[in-house]
Amino acid sequence: MRILLRFWPDIRPRAVRYVASILFALASTGISLLIPVLTGRAIDGPLAERSLPGLLAITGLVVLVGTAEALFQLIRRLLTAGMTADWEVQWRHRLYRHLQRLDVARHDEWDSGQMLSRATNDLSQLRRFFAFGFPFLVITPVLVVIGGVVLALIHPVFALILVLMALPTMAGVAWFNTRYQVASRAAQDTMGEVSTSVEESVQGIRVLLSFGRSPWAARRFRLIVERLRDHELRKVRLDAWLWGVVMLLPQLAQAAIAGVGAWGVVAGWASLGDVVAAVTLMMYLRMPIEMFGFLLSDALMSLTAATRYWELMDIAPRITAPEAGSAGSTSQGSPVLTGTAGGGTVSDAGGTVSASRGSRGESLAAAPRTAPAAEHSPDAGVLEFSEVVFAHEDADRPVLDGITLRVAAGETLALVGTTGSGKTSLASLVPRLFDVTSGRVAVDGADVRALPLPHLRSRIGVAFEDPILFSSTVRENVLMGAQTVAGEDGADGEEPPALTDAQVWEALEIAQAADFVRALPAGLDTQVGEQGLALSGGQRQRIALARAVAGRPQYLVLDDPLSAVDVDTEDRVQRRLREVLSRTTSLIVAHRPSTAALADRVAVLDSGRVQAVGGHEELLEASATYRDLMGVHA
C-alpha cells in the first residue's frame, strides 16, 4: 500500500472529512450487528415470556437501528462523493500539466494510448477505490473483529468457529494477492495498447481506406483485444477461486454454528436465542466477508493504477526553466533579458512574467516583439548557434555536429539539405523543443537555457511542415500564436491575449488564408475538426502560418511551411512574408528554390554539418551540392 501514501499530500487537507466518512461507513455497517443480538433477546425474553410490550420495545429498537444505519450511509455518501471527485480532477490536472512540461523526446518514447489510459481509466479506478474500496477494505476486518467479540459474548465456542474460518481465508488471500497483481498489471498495460490502436486507426482512417487496409487494421486490433481478453480471463479465474473460498467458508461457519448451537441447546449450555443470534450474526458478517474478495481485487487493480500513474509522473522533465536566481547569466556571461514588447515587463529568471500586447488596434505590420532591456544591445535580435552538437539519447552518432551560425537581427536564414541532414533538429533547438548536447544556442546574446521558458517561447513563432490544428475554431487556432507568458506551463484559466478580428484577418491575409476562411460556413467561427482534418493540407498549413505570425514574434522558425500549397499561392504568401521577415529574425527550413530565394542567406547542411553558407545566387554558382538540392544543373 506504500504507493498509495504518495497521494497523502492531496488527501491531507480533507483528512478529517475522509476519516469521518470511514467512521460513518463503519457505524452504518457496525450498528446493524445489533439486530442479531436484539433478535436473540426477543426469542429468550418477550417471545418466551409471551410479553407483547417487551416485543414491541425490541421491535422499536430494531427500527431505530435500521433508521440510524440508513442515515449514517447517507452522510457517508454525501461526505465522500464530491471529495473523491475533486481528487480525481486534481490528479488529472496534475498529470496534464506534467505532460505539458515533458519535452518532445519524452513524448516520443511513450505510446499516446498508454498516456491516455493512465489519465482516464487508471484515475477513474483510483477515484472509485478511495470512494468505496479503501473505506470498506479498512472497516471489513474491524467488523469481523467486532462480530467475533459479540460472538464471544454470546458464547466463546461461536467465536472459535469464526477464527477457524478466518485462518484458511487469510491463506487464500495471500495466494491470490501475488498472482492477481501480475494479471492486473498485464491487463491494464494491454488496455493502453488498445487505446493506442483505436487512436491510430481513427487518425489514420484516410490511409487505411485509401490502401484498402481496414481488414489489416481490424486483424491487428483483434490480436490486441484477444490478448486483453486472455489477461481479463486470468483475472476472472483468480477472482473465482478467491470468491469461492471467501463465500464457502462463511457458509460452512454458519452451518457449524447452527449445528454446534443446536447441540448446545440440547446439552443446556446455550439458549435458543443465543443460537439464533449467533446464526443471524454470521449471516450479517457474510456480506462484508464475501465482499472482501471484491475489495481485495479492487485494491490490487488500484495499486496497479497508482503505480502506472506515478511511473508517468516520475519522469523528470529534461527541458526546464532555470532555477530562480541562477539564471542571471549564461555560462558565457551573457545577461538574461528582462522585459517584453508592448510596454510589459518580464522579471528575471524564476520570477513572474507578464506582458501586454499593446493596443487592440495595433497592426501586425508594426515592429516585432523585442525585449526593451536588449533593444540597445549589439546582440538584440540576433540568433546564434555556437559549436552546437545534438544527439538523441539512444543514437550512435549525433544529428548535429559542430554547427556554428549567426543570424543577424532582421535577417532570414534558410536551411537546406538532404533528408536526415539535421535541418528540423536545428530549428527545434531555438524554442527548446530539444536541448543541445553541447554548445550553445543564443537569442539576443543570452543562452536559451538561461531564459525562462515562457519568456523565450513567447517571442518565437513556429510553423511546422505537418501542421497541427486543434479541434476548435479558426479564430482560436490563430490566437494561439498570441502567447501568454504567465508561467512555465501557462496561467491556469487564462486565455491567450486577445487580438482584434482585424489583427486575426491580417495574419490570415499574410498567410493567404483569408479568402478561403471567408468562404467557410461560419468564417472565423468555423470548427476545423479534429487536427484540422475538415480542411485541406494546404489550408491547414496556411492557418498554421497565420498562427505563427499572429503574435508578431521577434524570432520566426518555419519548417517548410508551404510544402502543401500550389506554386501561385506560395508566391503570394512569400510576397507578404517578405514584409514580416524584414523585421523579424527568421530561420526557414527550405526544400524549394523559391523558399530558399526568400532568405537573405542560405546554409547548406550535410550529415549534421554546415557545408556552405551564402546567398541563393552565390551558392548556385559555387556549390554543386546546393545546385543538386535545388534541382538546378549547370
PECORZI-V728977 format. One record per residue. N is the residue number from 1. RES is the residue in three letters. PSI is psi in degrees with one decimal (999 if undefined). Layout:
BEGIN
((N:RES:PSI) (N:RES:PSI))
END
This chain:
BEGIN
((1:MET:-0.5) (2:ARG:-34.3) (3:ILE:-30.6) (4:LEU:-23.8) (5:LEU:-17.8) (6:ARG:-16.2) (7:PHE:-1.3) (8:TRP:-40.9) (9:PRO:-29.7) (10:ASP:-33.5) (11:ILE:-30.9) (12:ARG:-43.6) (13:PRO:-24.1) (14:ARG:25.4) (15:ALA:-41.4) (16:VAL:-44.3) (17:ARG:-38.6) (18:TYR:-43.4) (19:VAL:-38.8) (20:ALA:-39.1) (21:SER:-36.5) (22:ILE:-41.0) (23:LEU:-37.7) (24:PHE:-35.9) (25:ALA:-41.5) (26:LEU:-42.3) (27:ALA:-41.7) (28:SER:-33.2) (29:THR:-39.8) (30:GLY:-35.5) (31:ILE:-24.6) (32:SER:-18.2) (33:LEU:-13.7) (34:LEU:-25.0) (35:ILE:-45.4) (36:PRO:-40.2) (37:VAL:-44.1) (38:LEU:-36.5) (39:THR:-44.4) (40:GLY:-41.6) (41:ARG:-34.7) (42:ALA:-38.8) (43:ILE:-45.7) (44:ASP:-19.5) (45:GLY:-95.7) (46:PRO:-40.6) (47:LEU:-42.6) (48:ALA:-35.4) (49:GLU:-2.6) (50:ARG:46.5) (51:SER:107.4) (52:LEU:-44.1) (53:PRO:-41.7) (54:GLY:-39.2) (55:LEU:-39.6) (56:LEU:-37.2) (57:ALA:-45.5) (58:ILE:-38.1) (59:THR:-40.5) (60:GLY:-39.7) (61:LEU:-38.9) (62:VAL:-43.7) (63:VAL:-41.1) (64:LEU:-42.4) (65:VAL:-43.1) (66:GLY:-40.8) (67:THR:-43.0) (68:ALA:-39.8) (69:GLU:-46.0) (70:ALA:-39.6) (71:LEU:-44.6) (72:PHE:-38.1) (73:GLN:-40.8) (74:LEU:-46.1) (75:ILE:-41.6) (76:ARG:-45.2) (77:ARG:-40.4) (78:LEU:-36.9) (79:LEU:-34.8) (80:THR:-42.0) (81:ALA:-57.5) (82:GLY:-35.8) (83:MET:-49.8) (84:THR:-31.6) (85:ALA:-38.9) (86:ASP:-38.1) (87:TRP:-42.0) (88:GLU:-42.4) (89:VAL:-43.6) (90:GLN:-43.2) (91:TRP:-40.1) (92:ARG:-40.9) (93:HIS:-42.5) (94:ARG:-42.9) (95:LEU:-41.9) (96:TYR:-45.0) (97:ARG:-39.5) (98:HIS:-41.0) (99:LEU:-32.7) (100:GLN:-26.8) (101:ARG:-22.2) (102:LEU:142.8) (103:ASP:169.3) (104:VAL:-38.5) (105:ALA:-38.2) (106:ARG:-43.2) (107:HIS:-35.2) (108:ASP:-24.7) (109:GLU:-17.1) (110:TRP:142.6) (111:ASP:137.7) (112:SER:-32.4) (113:GLY:-34.7) (114:GLN:-41.0) (115:MET:-41.9) (116:LEU:-43.6) (117:SER:-32.2) (118:ARG:-35.5) (119:ALA:-18.8) (120:THR:-73.3) (121:ASN:-47.4) (122:ASP:-41.3) (123:LEU:-29.9) (124:SER:-40.4) (125:GLN:-42.7) (126:LEU:-39.7) (127:ARG:-43.2) (128:ARG:-37.3) (129:PHE:-45.9) (130:PHE:-26.5) (131:ALA:-37.6) (132:PHE:-52.0) (133:GLY:-52.0) (134:PHE:-47.5) (135:PRO:-44.3) (136:PHE:-24.2) (137:LEU:-33.1) (138:VAL:-44.4) (139:ILE:-20.6) (140:THR:-48.7) (141:PRO:-36.6) (142:VAL:-41.8) (143:LEU:-40.9) (144:VAL:-40.7) (145:VAL:-45.6) (146:ILE:-43.8) (147:GLY:-40.0) (148:GLY:-40.0) (149:VAL:-43.9) (150:VAL:-41.7) (151:LEU:-38.7) (152:ALA:-35.7) (153:LEU:-34.9) (154:ILE:-51.3) (155:HIS:133.6) (156:PRO:-28.2) (157:VAL:-39.5) (158:PHE:-39.4) (159:ALA:-37.4) (160:LEU:-40.9) (161:ILE:-39.8) (162:LEU:-42.3) (163:VAL:-43.2) (164:LEU:-29.4) (165:MET:-34.3) (166:ALA:-34.7) (167:LEU:-52.3) (168:PRO:-27.4) (169:THR:-43.9) (170:MET:-39.6) (171:ALA:-41.9) (172:GLY:-38.9) (173:VAL:-42.3) (174:ALA:-41.8) (175:TRP:-41.7) (176:PHE:-41.1) (177:ASN:-50.5) (178:THR:-36.5) (179:ARG:-36.1) (180:TYR:-33.7) (181:GLN:-42.6) (182:VAL:-46.4) (183:ALA:-38.8) (184:SER:-43.4) (185:ARG:-42.8) (186:ALA:-41.1) (187:ALA:-43.2) (188:GLN:-35.7) (189:ASP:-40.1) (190:THR:-32.7) (191:MET:-35.8) (192:GLY:-37.7) (193:GLU:-37.5) (194:VAL:-45.2) (195:SER:-42.6) (196:THR:-44.3) (197:SER:-43.2) (198:VAL:-44.7) (199:GLU:-45.1) (200:GLU:-39.4) (201:SER:-38.3) (202:VAL:-46.0) (203:GLN:-30.2) (204:GLY:23.5) (205:ILE:-34.8) (206:ARG:-40.8) (207:VAL:-44.6) (208:LEU:-42.6) (209:LEU:-39.8) (210:SER:-38.6) (211:PHE:2.8) (212:GLY:35.3) (213:ARG:14.6) (214:SER:-41.8) (215:PRO:-37.5) (216:TRP:-44.6) (217:ALA:-37.4) (218:ALA:-41.5) (219:ARG:-42.3) (220:ARG:-42.9) (221:PHE:-39.3) (222:ARG:-39.7) (223:LEU:-39.6) (224:ILE:-45.9) (225:VAL:-27.0) (226:GLU:-37.2) (227:ARG:-39.5) (228:LEU:-41.0) (229:ARG:-42.5) (230:ASP:-42.9) (231:HIS:-41.6) (232:GLU:-37.9) (233:LEU:-34.8) (234:ARG:-41.1) (235:LYS:-41.4) (236:VAL:-42.3) (237:ARG:-42.2) (238:LEU:-42.8) (239:ASP:-41.9) (240:ALA:-43.1) (241:TRP:-44.9) (242:LEU:-46.8) (243:TRP:-37.6) (244:GLY:-46.2) (245:VAL:-47.6) (246:VAL:-31.6) (247:MET:-33.7) (248:LEU:-44.7) (249:LEU:-42.9) (250:PRO:-35.4) (251:GLN:-44.2) (252:LEU:-39.5) (253:ALA:-40.2) (254:GLN:-42.7) (255:ALA:-39.2) (256:ALA:-41.5) (257:ILE:-41.4) (258:ALA:-44.6) (259:GLY:-48.4) (260:VAL:-38.8) (261:GLY:-39.9) (262:ALA:-41.4) (263:TRP:-37.8) (264:GLY:-37.1) (265:VAL:-44.3) (266:VAL:-39.5) (267:ALA:-16.8) (268:GLY:3.5) (269:TRP:1.6) (270:ALA:147.4) (271:SER:164.7) (272:LEU:-38.1) (273:GLY:-39.0) (274:ASP:-43.7) (275:VAL:-46.1) (276:VAL:-41.2) (277:ALA:-43.5) (278:ALA:-44.6) (279:VAL:-43.8) (280:THR:-39.1) (281:LEU:-39.8) (282:MET:-34.3) (283:MET:-39.9) (284:TYR:-36.6) (285:LEU:-20.8) (286:ARG:-42.6) (287:MET:-51.3) (288:PRO:-32.8) (289:ILE:-44.4) (290:GLU:-35.1) (291:MET:-21.1) (292:PHE:-33.3) (293:GLY:-45.9) (294:PHE:-42.7) (295:LEU:-38.8) (296:LEU:-44.2) (297:SER:-37.1) (298:ASP:-38.9) (299:ALA:-41.9) (300:LEU:-39.4) (301:MET:-36.3) (302:SER:-37.6) (303:LEU:-40.9) (304:THR:-42.4) (305:ALA:-42.7) (306:ALA:-41.2) (307:THR:-44.3) (308:ARG:-38.3) (309:TYR:-49.0) (310:TRP:-25.5) (311:GLU:-41.4) (312:LEU:-41.7) (313:MET:-26.3) (314:ASP:-4.7) (315:ILE:117.0) (316:ALA:129.9) (317:PRO:131.7) (318:ARG:-20.1) (319:ILE:106.9) (320:THR:163.3) (321:ALA:153.6) (322:PRO:153.8) (323:GLU:149.0) (324:ALA:130.5) (325:GLY:-10.2) (326:SER:-3.0) (327:ALA:21.3) (328:GLY:-19.1) (329:SER:158.7) (330:THR:177.0) (331:SER:-21.3) (332:GLN:1.2) (333:GLY:7.3) (334:SER:136.3) (335:PRO:150.7) (336:VAL:132.0) (337:LEU:149.1) (338:THR:148.5) (339:GLY:164.8) (340:THR:174.2) (341:ALA:167.1) (342:GLY:16.3) (343:GLY:-2.7) (344:GLY:179.7) (345:THR:154.0) (346:VAL:125.3) (347:SER:176.0) (348:ASP:170.2) (349:ALA:136.1) (350:GLY:-12.7) (351:GLY:-177.6) (352:THR:139.3) (353:VAL:129.8) (354:SER:157.9) (355:ALA:153.0) (356:SER:140.2) (357:ARG:8.5) (358:GLY:-171.7) (359:SER:149.6) (360:ARG:-22.4) (361:GLY:2.1) (362:GLU:138.8) (363:SER:149.2) (364:LEU:-19.6) (365:ALA:-5.8) (366:ALA:174.4) (367:ALA:145.9) (368:PRO:167.3) (369:ARG:132.2) (370:THR:161.9) (371:ALA:117.5) (372:PRO:-37.8) (373:ALA:-19.3) (374:ALA:0.8) (375:GLU:-33.5) (376:HIS:6.6) (377:SER:144.4) (378:PRO:-18.6) (379:ASP:6.6) (380:ALA:128.3) (381:GLY:5.6) (382:VAL:134.1) (383:LEU:126.5) (384:GLU:133.8) (385:PHE:123.0) (386:SER:110.3) (387:GLU:46.6) (388:VAL:125.7) (389:VAL:132.6) (390:PHE:129.9) (391:ALA:139.8) (392:HIS:154.8) (393:GLU:-39.6) (394:ASP:12.9) (395:ALA:148.9) (396:ASP:-28.1) (397:ARG:153.4) (398:PRO:149.0) (399:VAL:-39.8) (400:LEU:137.3) (401:ASP:91.8) (402:GLY:43.8) (403:ILE:125.6) (404:THR:114.7) (405:LEU:149.5) (406:ARG:124.9) (407:VAL:114.2) (408:ALA:163.0) (409:ALA:128.5) (410:GLY:0.1) (411:GLU:152.1) (412:THR:123.7) (413:LEU:125.9) (414:ALA:141.6) (415:LEU:123.3) (416:VAL:155.9) (417:GLY:167.7) (418:THR:167.8) (419:THR:130.8) (420:GLY:5.6) (421:SER:-11.6) (422:GLY:12.4) (423:LYS:-52.8) (424:THR:-37.5) (425:SER:-42.1) (426:LEU:-44.2) (427:ALA:-34.6) (428:SER:-16.9) (429:LEU:-22.6) (430:VAL:-52.2) (431:PRO:9.5) (432:ARG:41.8) (433:LEU:-29.3) (434:PHE:162.4) (435:ASP:150.3) (436:VAL:148.8) (437:THR:-39.0) (438:SER:167.1) (439:GLY:-158.6) (440:ARG:135.3) (441:VAL:127.1) (442:ALA:142.3) (443:VAL:133.7) (444:ASP:30.0) (445:GLY:-3.1) (446:ALA:133.4) (447:ASP:130.9) (448:VAL:-25.6) (449:ARG:-14.4) (450:ALA:-3.2) (451:LEU:144.2) (452:PRO:132.9) (453:LEU:-47.5) (454:PRO:-34.4) (455:HIS:-45.0) (456:LEU:-52.0) (457:ARG:-22.2) (458:SER:-16.1) (459:ARG:2.9) (460:ILE:127.4) (461:GLY:135.9) (462:VAL:137.1) (463:ALA:128.5) (464:PHE:159.2) (465:GLU:-39.4) (466:ASP:92.3) (467:PRO:137.7) (468:ILE:116.3) (469:LEU:152.3) (470:PHE:154.7) (471:SER:78.9) (472:SER:-165.2) (473:THR:165.4) (474:VAL:-45.5) (475:ARG:-49.0) (476:GLU:-34.0) (477:ASN:-38.2) (478:VAL:-39.2) (479:LEU:-18.5) (480:MET:-20.8) (481:GLY:-17.2) (482:ALA:80.8) (483:GLN:151.5) (484:THR:155.6) (485:VAL:66.7) (486:ALA:-7.9) (487:GLY:177.6) (488:GLU:-36.8) (489:ASP:24.6) (490:GLY:160.2) (491:ALA:128.9) (492:ASP:132.3) (493:GLY:-2.7) (494:GLU:139.3) (495:GLU:154.3) (496:PRO:152.1) (497:PRO:133.0) (498:ALA:136.9) (499:LEU:153.9) (500:THR:160.2) (501:ASP:-32.9) (502:ALA:-39.5) (503:GLN:-36.1) (504:VAL:-45.1) (505:TRP:-34.8) (506:GLU:-40.7) (507:ALA:-40.0) (508:LEU:-36.0) (509:GLU:-42.3) (510:ILE:-40.3) (511:ALA:4.7) (512:GLN:39.0) (513:ALA:-7.0) (514:ALA:-40.1) (515:ASP:-47.8) (516:PHE:-27.0) (517:VAL:-39.2) (518:ARG:-29.5) (519:ALA:-10.0) (520:LEU:156.1) (521:PRO:-41.5) (522:ALA:19.5) (523:GLY:-128.2) (524:LEU:-23.4) (525:ASP:10.1) (526:THR:131.5) (527:GLN:129.1) (528:VAL:-5.0) (529:GLY:170.6) (530:GLU:124.6) (531:GLN:20.5) (532:GLY:22.5) (533:LEU:-8.4) (534:ALA:-10.7) (535:LEU:164.5) (536:SER:168.3) (537:GLY:-43.6) (538:GLY:-37.6) (539:GLN:-41.4) (540:ARG:-42.1) (541:GLN:-39.4) (542:ARG:-36.1) (543:ILE:-38.2) (544:ALA:-36.7) (545:LEU:-40.6) (546:ALA:-39.6) (547:ARG:-39.1) (548:ALA:-36.1) (549:VAL:-9.6) (550:ALA:-35.1) (551:GLY:11.6) (552:ARG:59.0) (553:PRO:150.0) (554:GLN:-30.3) (555:TYR:140.8) (556:LEU:126.3) (557:VAL:114.6) (558:LEU:118.3) (559:ASP:87.3) (560:ASP:60.3) (561:PRO:-4.2) (562:LEU:24.1) (563:SER:-23.4) (564:ALA:8.1) (565:VAL:159.0) (566:ASP:167.2) (567:VAL:-40.6) (568:ASP:-45.0) (569:THR:-40.9) (570:GLU:-41.1) (571:ASP:-41.9) (572:ARG:-39.0) (573:VAL:-42.3) (574:GLN:-35.7) (575:ARG:-41.6) (576:ARG:-33.9) (577:LEU:-31.2) (578:ARG:-34.0) (579:GLU:-40.9) (580:VAL:-43.7) (581:LEU:-23.0) (582:SER:-19.5) (583:ARG:5.1) (584:THR:139.0) (585:THR:120.9) (586:SER:145.7) (587:LEU:120.6) (588:ILE:125.1) (589:VAL:119.5) (590:ALA:142.0) (591:HIS:-20.7) (592:ARG:148.0) (593:PRO:-37.6) (594:SER:-35.7) (595:THR:-43.0) (596:ALA:-36.2) (597:ALA:-19.1) (598:LEU:-22.5) (599:ALA:157.0) (600:ASP:-39.3) (601:ARG:162.1) (602:VAL:135.5) (603:ALA:125.5) (604:VAL:120.7) (605:LEU:141.2) (606:ASP:119.7) (607:SER:40.5) (608:GLY:9.2) (609:ARG:154.4) (610:VAL:118.2) (611:GLN:-35.3) (612:ALA:151.3) (613:VAL:135.0) (614:GLY:-177.0) (615:GLY:163.1) (616:HIS:-52.3) (617:GLU:-38.0) (618:GLU:-42.8) (619:LEU:-32.7) (620:LEU:-32.3) (621:GLU:-38.7) (622:ALA:-21.2) (623:SER:114.7) (624:ALA:-35.8) (625:THR:-43.7) (626:TYR:-41.1) (627:ARG:-40.6) (628:ASP:-40.8) (629:LEU:-36.9) (630:MET:-1.3) (631:GLY:25.9) (632:VAL:129.9) (633:HIS:134.2) (634:ALA:999))
END
